[in-house]
């Protein structure tokens, strides 16, 4: 886990000389000051304009210090007065920082001058210093003695932005209902954490990668970053892009809110473009914008599907376009921010590269484990088609950021998702694993016992600081995660429909708080209609996302969302039912099947119910029981590289030809079984069958 | 039959068609109380959207698909819209529309997005649509029962086809299962033959104003036994 250092430096965007800022940072470090030092932050709206604090130190000693970096022609005393009043007015908004009618935290302002230019009239009321005299001047600053007050001050500075819950949940009447719990969770999630804040502000003059588990706040970070960059550079053209269409509204709302808070005004949407990665004839997307820039007719999804197939449609059109823009500098944007980058092909990044001006401020965020078997996306040179390196230099904005806290999923759901996704307790073999075992620590697990090394037994659990404390306060593991095995599909649908009815009528959830995930893309439509019939019998409306409603809509107010796994990606709901989870228990292409399960479980913001039918669900249930009975600790033997190679070969995705062969073999075996049952075939009379049995036994023994 | 009963008949008919894989998707009918009557229709998102402002155009088809303004979409994306108005147990009006999908797809349509994009391509750039979607432009057929506006040129029950102001006199008002059975039997003869269950859909008798089927000479008219 990342630990907050003694003096954490958050490098925001600054127009000032980096040598001066480096000098201040060095002076603070040399003075062994502990706290947080923000460069180019906060941006505070005043009644008529906005003001960016050149740098801000939040510490107990020397206290809260705002730095003003003197520029020729300024009256430093006037500037200090303005800065003081704006900061005071902003901090006074927090009840926790007020004492009666006054602010309980002293505000110190220091102007920094070049060596030898420090004005002679500087005094304690209007302090000024050079880099060399800074430590001396800070000795006179008024500190924040009270530790509790200091914590509240830190929280207020980090929490300059608050995301209000989208739902008021006025219908909640029972204090302990699921609706009431959800209201509490939504209230808690409304505050940005330290990691998110730092990630949002730090913007290098170049590439930046933001990684984090699903639900770690990547979208919020990107939205805040876009708003922050816009407030700092209103003349910049900034693009925000993503692959899930339903994210559009979320980005628009967040950016508008952040800009309003920081600038006191709505953003100019001519400068910030929120656009889908692809676009359509009626709306711009990054792909179609790039096409237009080189006078190429954009290809739409349907045409691309006819050329490249459904799964490779976007890859196909991006590859075509990347070849066309290769070597061209289209220079349309000063900064580009990409969400859900794991869904986008390298050629898309090459298009983005061509669209972005030097120094190529391209920021991309992605789910660390969207594809469980891969610990990273395409290698950086493959991503941009040129040699690049990301560095986290101590005195510069970080280029590679990991968001360590998962806000969406309960620690129990996430642990179960990893256990089932990796098939850690599957017999006879696990399904997949990281190449590098230490990756478990990066994604928020801690080692309880054993060795996190290939071939060694280890016990892992979610680290205490990898999830917000409210989950343990508000939820219990048995309620957060539950699984059910049914005798038939019909029985399963009846149960799910009744449970959803209970969720709405007794638990005080809204229908749109509930999502049902259907793991099998092929049968999802017929499964949907099977479930819908039972929901309708209780008067509960539902929609099959993207199939029975429009593509831009995922959740319809007042209706239960039922979704295939691909549509569910990138979306979330408080209560998630995974129907027919047995589809993912066994089969060829087990890595893909288990990834589906992982994605389904991690859609849940509070409660998840795994449902399935028959023997295959019973097999899955055994794996689930192992996690639950071990109190959501994962005890397993880390596979060796040779074992990993073998299981990857067995569980890999199959080619179309291989799929056809498997289908034919399954059909033939079923026919043989039927013929044996009818006594048409005698096993003894067929040596091939004896060989088949022997081969199966040999493999079992090997395992 | 009152509005609620008619809604139930529409819903069960759609469920039956869906179970035979004859539907792409369907909406549950809803009952809305209007001034003096109850209306059964699809869940209308646009107020009073039971009639097409631009009859038979691609734009109209696209708008209805985009907004989910239909009772059901058949397996070939043909649109069915059914709307009834009732006063108590008496039907005082209906619109029953069958609109064959105006385009043919040369690629698989897996969701409404594909359908919408295909239509959009035909509207925006027919040349680009070549090889993906082809225009078929078959005419919609709408059976209206409209006693309030009955006149010489506006028969009590009539069929709109080709043009919005074309009205062929129709022998009688129709219940929803009868309408569906006629559509399938007339336009999807293979399906009719392979799914004898459709023939068993229970037709309902609906109470309505007495209809004198007495169309003027020398115009097309629709009647059935």
HADDOCK unambig.tbl for C-alpha pairs under 7 A between the chains (distance, minus, plus):
assign (segid A and resid 302 and name CA) (segid B and resid 114 and name CA) 6.10 0.50 0.50
assign (segid A and resid 302 and name CA) (segid B and resid 117 and name CA) 6.68 0.50 0.50
assign (segid A and resid 302 and name CA) (segid B and resid 118 and name CA) 6.87 0.50 0.50
assign (segid A and resid 303 and name CA) (segid B and resid 132 and name CA) 6.11 0.50 0.50
assign (segid A and resid 306 and name CA) (segid B and resid 107 and name CA) 5.81 0.50 0.50
assign (segid A and resid 306 and name CA) (segid B and resid 132 and name CA) 6.90 0.50 0.50
assign (segid A and resid 546 and name CA) (segid B and resid 111 and name CA) 6.30 0.50 0.50
assign (segid A and resid 546 and name CA) (segid B and resid 112 and name CA) 6.61 0.50 0.50
assign (segid A and resid 546 and name CA) (segid B and resid 113 and name CA) 6.99 0.50 0.50
assign (segid A and resid 547 and name CA) (segid B and resid 111 and name CA) 4.53 0.50 0.50
assign (segid A and resid 547 and name CA) (segid B and resid 112 and name CA) 5.36 0.50 0.50
assign (segid A and resid 548 and name CA) (segid B and resid 25 and name CA) 6.26 0.50 0.50
assign (segid A and resid 548 and name CA) (segid B and resid 112 and name CA) 6.76 0.50 0.50
assign (segid A and resid 549 and name CA) (segid B and resid 68 and name CA) 6.66 0.50 0.50
assign (segid A and resid 549 and name CA) (segid B and resid 112 and name CA) 6.97 0.50 0.50
assign (segid A and resid 550 and name CA) (segid B and resid 66 and name CA) 6.25 0.50 0.50
assign (segid A and resid 550 and name CA) (segid B and resid 112 and name CA) 6.43 0.50 0.50
assign (segid A and resid 550 and name CA) (segid B and resid 113 and name CA) 6.53 0.50 0.50
assign (segid A and resid 551 and name CA) (segid B and resid 113 and name CA) 5.66 0.50 0.50
